Amino acid sequence: MKDIVVGIDFSDCSLNALEHAAVLAQKTGHDLLMVFVNNPNRSTNLLGESVDVISEAKERLSELQEVYMEKYPDVAFSFNIREGKVFDRICAQAEEVEAYMIVVGTHGASGFEEFWIGSNAQKIVSMTPCPILTIRHAREVTNELKSIVFPIDSTLETRQKAPFTADLANAFEAKVFVLKLYSTSVEAVRATVDAYARQVVQYFDELGVDTIIEEREADNITKSTLEFAREIDANLIAIMTEQEKTAMNWFLGTFANQMINHSEFPVLSIRPKEYIRTLSR
């Protein structure tokens, strides 16, 4: 059975991510693997300089394992301790176990903030083909995933997130809001967005996923997606790691970077398959 891999550095942020990951594991029927990465090149760490980091991490992970096994008895919890750069070792662990997904917090005090804020956010999404869920520290944990925002643009890859989103929607009996984003007045492009949305809705219908179609004019697709997510009080936004390339992207960075940095909602990021194949050549 494929594990859900969750990065742990014992900050409140990573423990928040662990709670989300545990609920996901319970609902989807997967095991959960906690991974702590000790980076000896960092001058400070959350556990302090005066302790044996590995021994202390093992003790804390064991305590978390015991607590969560009691809280979620249907989920098998395990942990691993690795050494190196956080993003590199988390990705390596996920690849080794062929992870179902990775879950991480985005403001970890002892490591994750360094690798998730700003342009470094692309490091992890560029290194692993599995879906990645990022959760900001301020977002409260909810055990009920009820509303998923599914933005659609004119790119061929925009539909590739549908299968994984459908899995989560069915596991939680969640409603998916298919959000058509029009970033241009060109009718041919708008028609493409409409066509892709119809295909996605048909796919969801066949799998028994409850869907609602909405649309927005979008000078910036990140801003429009987040505004809509706030309107419906969404629990999750499902994105591809790259969307339409507009002039705004040249100033604000990639779609994934913008979304991870600015979304107060958990963000599910999925890499395009064609991009994955290109990287592997």
C-alpha positions in Angstrom: 0.0 0.0 0.0 1.4 3.4 -0.9 2.1 5.7 2.0 1.2 9.3 2.6 4.6 10.9 3.4 4.5 13.9 5.8 7.4 16.1 6.6 7.9 16.6 10.4 10.2 19.1 12.1 8.1 19.3 15.3 7.1 22.9 14.6 3.4 23.8 15.1 3.2 24.1 11.3 4.4 20.5 10.6 2.2 19.1 13.3 -0.7 20.9 11.7 0.3 19.2 8.4 0.5 15.8 10.3 -3.1 16.2 11.4 -4.3 16.9 7.9 -2.2 13.9 6.7 -3.7 11.6 9.3 -7.2 12.5 8.3 -6.3 12.0 4.6 -4.8 8.6 5.5 -7.9 7.6 7.4 -10.3 8.6 4.6 -8.3 7.2 1.7 -7.1 4.0 3.3 -3.4 4.7 3.1 -0.6 4.3 5.6 1.2 7.3 6.9 5.0 7.8 7.0 6.5 10.6 9.1 9.9 11.8 7.9 12.3 14.0 9.9 15.3 15.4 8.1 18.4 16.4 10.0 20.4 19.0 8.0 23.8 19.1 9.7 24.8 22.1 7.6 22.2 24.3 9.3 23.6 26.4 12.2 20.4 26.0 14.3 17.6 23.6 14.6 14.3 23.4 16.4 15.7 20.8 18.9 18.6 22.9 20.0 22.3 22.6 19.7 22.9 20.9 23.1 21.0 17.7 22.3 21.6 14.6 20.2 19.3 15.6 17.4 18.8 12.0 16.0 18.0 10.5 19.4 15.7 13.4 20.3 13.9 13.2 17.0 13.5 9.4 17.3 11.9 9.9 20.8 9.5 12.6 19.6 8.5 10.6 16.5 7.8 7.6 18.7 5.6 9.7 20.9 3.7 11.0 17.9 3.4 7.5 16.5 1.8 6.3 19.7 -0.6 9.3 20.0 -1.8 9.0 16.4 -2.1 5.2 16.4 -4.5 5.6 19.3 -6.3 8.5 17.6 -6.6 6.8 14.2 -6.5 3.1 14.9 -7.3 2.2 11.3 -4.1 3.9 10.0 -0.6 2.3 10.2 1.8 5.0 11.3 5.6 4.7 10.9 8.5 7.1 10.8 12.0 7.5 9.3 14.9 9.8 10.0 17.1 11.0 7.2 20.0 13.4 6.8 20.6 16.1 4.2 18.6 18.9 2.6 14.9 18.8 3.6 13.4 19.1 0.2 15.8 16.5 -1.3 15.4 13.9 1.4 11.6 14.3 1.5 11.4 13.8 -2.2 13.8 10.8 -2.1 11.7 9.1 0.6 8.5 9.6 -1.4 10.1 8.1 -4.5 11.5 5.1 -2.6 8.0 4.2 -1.2 6.2 5.3 -4.3 4.1 7.6 -2.1 0.5 8.3 -2.7 1.2 11.9 -1.9 3.4 14.3 0.2 2.0 16.6 2.8 4.0 19.5 4.3 3.6 22.7 6.1 4.8 25.9 4.6 6.1 27.8 7.6 8.1 25.3 9.5 10.5 27.1 11.8 13.4 24.6 11.4 13.6 23.9 7.8 10.5 23.9 5.7 10.1 27.7 5.5 13.5 27.9 3.8 12.5 25.5 1.1 8.9 26.5 0.6 8.8 30.3 0.6 9.6 32.1 -2.6 11.3 30.6 -5.6 12.5 27.5 -3.7 8.9 26.3 -3.6 9.5 24.8 -7.1 12.3 22.6 -5.8 10.1 19.9 -4.3 7.4 20.0 -7.0 10.1 19.7 -9.7 11.7 16.7 -8.0 8.8 14.3 -7.4 6.0 13.3 -9.7 3.6 12.5 -6.8 0.9 14.9 -5.7 1.9 17.4 -3.0 -0.4 19.0 -0.4 0.9 22.2 1.2 -0.7 23.7 4.2 0.0 27.1 5.7 0.3 27.4 9.5 -2.6 29.7 10.0 -5.2 27.4 8.4 -7.2 25.6 11.0 -7.5 21.8 10.7 -10.8 20.4 9.7 -11.6 16.7 9.4 -14.2 17.3 6.8 -13.1 18.1 3.2 -16.3 19.4 1.7 -15.5 22.0 -0.9 -12.7 21.6 -3.5 -11.8 24.4 -6.0 -10.8 22.9 -9.4 -9.6 25.8 -11.7 -9.7 25.2 -15.4 -7.8 27.2 -18.0 -6.9 26.8 -21.6 -3.8 24.6 -21.2 -3.9 21.0 -22.2 -2.6 19.9 -18.8 -5.3 21.6 -16.8 -7.4 18.4 -16.8 -4.7 16.1 -15.5 -5.5 16.8 -11.9 -9.0 15.3 -12.3 -8.3 11.7 -11.3 -6.5 12.5 -8.1 -9.0 15.2 -7.2 -11.8 12.7 -7.8 -10.2 10.2 -5.4 -10.2 12.7 -2.7 -13.7 14.0 -3.4 -15.1 10.5 -3.3 -13.2 9.6 -0.1 -14.6 12.7 1.7 -17.9 12.9 -0.2 -16.8 16.4 -1.1 -18.2 18.8 -3.7 -16.0 20.0 -6.5 -16.3 23.5 -7.9 -15.1 23.5 -11.5 -13.9 27.1 -11.9 -13.6 28.3 -15.5 -10.9 31.0 -15.7 -11.0 33.3 -18.7 -7.8 35.3 -19.0 -8.5 36.6 -22.5 -11.3 37.9 -24.7 -10.2 35.7 -27.6 -13.2 33.5 -28.3 -11.2 30.5 -29.4 -9.4 30.4 -26.1 -12.5 30.9 -24.1 -14.2 28.0 -26.1 -11.2 25.8 -25.2 -11.8 26.5 -21.5 -15.5 25.7 -21.9 -14.7 22.4 -23.7 -12.2 21.3 -21.0 -14.7 22.2 -18.3 -17.4 20.0 -19.9 -15.0 17.1 -20.2 -14.0 17.4 -16.6 -17.5 17.6 -15.4 -18.5 14.5 -17.5 -15.5 12.7 -16.0 -16.5 13.6 -12.4 -20.2 12.7 -13.2 -19.1 9.2 -14.3 -17.2 8.7 -11.0 -20.1 10.0 -8.9 -18.5 13.2 -7.9 -20.9 16.1 -7.1 -19.8 19.1 -9.2 -20.8 22.8 -9.7 -19.6 24.9 -12.6 -18.6 28.5 -12.0 -16.7 31.0 -14.1 -14.5 34.1 -13.6 -12.7 36.7 -15.7 -9.1 36.4 -14.6 -6.3 38.9 -15.2 -4.4 36.9 -12.6 -5.6 33.3 -12.2 -4.1 32.9 -8.8 -5.9 36.0 -7.4 -9.2 35.0 -9.1 -8.9 31.4 -7.8 -8.3 32.6 -4.2 -11.1 35.1 -4.3 -13.5 32.4 -5.4 -12.1 30.0 -2.7 -12.9 32.6 -0.1 -16.4 33.0 -1.4 -17.3 29.4 -0.9 -15.0 28.8 2.2 -13.1 26.1 0.3 -11.2 23.3 2.1 -8.8 22.6 -0.8 -7.6 24.1 -4.1 -6.4 21.6 -6.7 -3.8 23.0 -9.2 -1.3 21.9 -11.8 2.1 23.2 -11.1 1.9 25.4 -14.1 -1.1 27.0 -15.7 -1.6 29.6 -18.5 1.5 31.9 -18.9 0.4 35.5 -18.8 2.3 38.8 -18.5 1.5 38.8 -14.7 3.5 35.6 -14.3 6.7 37.3 -15.4 6.5 39.6 -12.4 4.9 37.3 -9.8 6.5 33.9 -10.6 4.9 30.6 -11.5 1.3 29.7 -10.8 2.4 27.2 -8.2 4.7 29.6 -6.4 2.0 32.3 -6.3 -0.6 29.9 -5.0 1.6 28.2 -2.3 2.9 31.6 -1.1 -0.5 33.4 -0.9 -3.2 30.7 -0.4 -4.6 30.4 3.1 -6.2 27.2 1.9 -4.5 23.8 1.6 -3.1 23.5 -2.0 -2.9 20.2 -3.9 -0.2 20.6 -6.5 0.1 18.1 -9.4 2.9 18.1 -12.0 1.9 17.7 -15.7 2.7 14.2 -17.0 4.3 15.5 -20.2 6.6 17.6 -18.1 7.5 14.5 -16.0 8.4 12.5 -19.1 10.5 15.4 -20.5 12.5 15.5 -17.3 13.2 11.8 -17.4 14.7 11.8 -20.9 
